[in-house]
Amino acid sequence: MADKKLRPKYQVQKIVGDKPKEVYGLEGPKMLSTDPDDINSPFVLMPHKDPAAFLAMIMYARHCEKDLAKEIKEWLTKVAEAPPAYGTQGERNRRYLRLRSVGDILL
């Protein structure tokens, strides 16, 4: 299996008002997620496809302001109630989290 590294995987548009900001539109330069050469690039989390992303979003919600935390909690509740749809990274993370949890059992 090839080493997994942070790399641009998604194209992201910033919404300003009701229209995508032109600089990030399809006609102009693209904003790539997780561009290791750009510290301002976004990092895309998909909690429905990756249990590690789900846990990361919980941690984020615990440490942000109340109104945003409420919206994230409502969204994650819907994600938690939906059937799982693991992506390839999500499946690897699911196995890792389960194995790590078993390893946490103190005998």
N, C-alpha and C positions, 0 to 999 in steps of 0.2 A: 504494500500500500504506500502510495506517495505521501511525503510529509505534507501535512495540512498547515498552511500559513495564512496570515491575514492577507487578503488580496481583494481588489475591487470585484464585487460580485453583482451588485445591484446599481441601477441608475436611479438617482433620487431627484425629485423636483421639490423646491421650496414653494409653498403656496403663500402668496401675499394677497390678502383680500379674497377675491373669488377667482383669481387667475394665477397660473404658475408664473413665478418670476422669470422674466425673459432670459437672464443670464444662465439659468439652469434648464431652459427649455430644450426641446429636441433640435432646434435650429442652431443653438449656440453651444458653448462649452458645456460638457456634462459634469455633474457632480457625482462622483463615484463613491459608493459606500466603502469604508475601510480601506482607503487609499493610504498605504503605509508611508507615502511621501508627503502626505498632507495632514497635518495635525488637526485641521478643521473639518475633516471629512466625517460624515456620520457613520455610526456602527449600527447595522440593521439587526434587530432581534425578532425572531418569529416564535413566540412562546407556544403556539399551537403545534409547531413542528419540532421543537427542541426543549426538553425538560430543563436543561441548563439555562436557557433563555427565560423560561417561566420563573425559575428561582431568582435570576438576576432582576427581573421586573418586580418581583416581590421586594427584594432588597432596595431597589430604587424607590418604590412607593413608600417604604418605611422611612426614607430619608429625604423626601421632598415635601413641599407645602401641602396643606390639607386638601384643597380642592382638586389638585392634580392627583394626589394619592387616592381620593375617592373615585375619580374617573378610571384610574388604572385598576383599582379593586373591582369595579363593576365589569370592566373588560375582561380581567383575568378570571372572574367568576364564570363568564360565558365560555371562555377558553377551557376552563377546568371541566365544565359540564359537557363539552363536545367530545365526540370520539377522537382518540389520538390519530394524528396523521404525521408520523415522524418522517423527516427528511433524512438524507444519508448521515449528516452530522448529528442530527437529533437522535438517530438510532445508536450511533456510537456513544453519544453522551448518556443515553438511557442506560445502556449496558454499564458504562463507567460508574454512574451514580448508584446503580444497584449493587455492583461489586464493592464500591467504597462503603456503602451502607452496611453490607454484610461484614466487611472488615472492621467496622466500628463497634461490633459486638464484643463486649469485654467478657472474658471467660475467667 
